[in-house]
């Protein structure tokens, strides 16, 4: 009887341990098991500078969504970024989307500067005003070879 109790305790301990590891993996990895809610807005950029799927989208430093996909538009040869925006956040049609870097060499994210229009972007809509990522290597090479005035 005592051996059976010990085996049951060990089994319960192992199940709780595996459940804890699974929970931490989902939380720390920022994974979503059941999908995310929101609406999709796209924007075209000349350069994304290494922007990846899952990157943050911010307004005034507050997270409002994540990058859903980064692809190449075959007609214009621009980077098309699909952004999943939280349903509680409304974006004006004249808002500006910019690719920024956290810190000097940090991760890339999309910053949206709100516009003044009363017309809002609907699901599947497109932000027309964009600012591409600043390429640090290009700036350094211009400075090194005297092309900066």
Phi, psi and omega in degrees: 000319181293323179294321180295319177297318180295318179294321178294317178299316179296319178298315178297318179299317179294318179298316178296322178297313179295321178296321178295317179295319178297317180298314179296322179298317180292316182291313182287332179275000183051042178271153174239125184278319186259013182087165182246149178266152177147188178234153186261132175233141179247160175209144180254133181236149172290319178219140175256347175062032178092018176296134185242161174300136180093355178295153182286153170239129186231150165234124179055034178082004180254130181292127179238359181172191181220155176287124181274321181199151173233122182219172179257127174282118187288341180275314185259351184055040174247158177280124178259123181251121175263125184243132176264111184259139178301143185295339181279348183259129178248135183244135179285154182292338180260018177293155181248127177259127181232141174270122183237169178238135175281113182077192183285316182236025186280191182285155179274149175209168179254125176254130178251125176262119184299149177262187181249001182288152176271350178275129182260153176281129179267174179300131184086001180284179185225137172272124185273330181267121180223156173232123182286168180292147175276128181267107182299318180299320180294319179296318180294318180293322176297318179294317182295326182261013172073024180272352179272130182251000000 
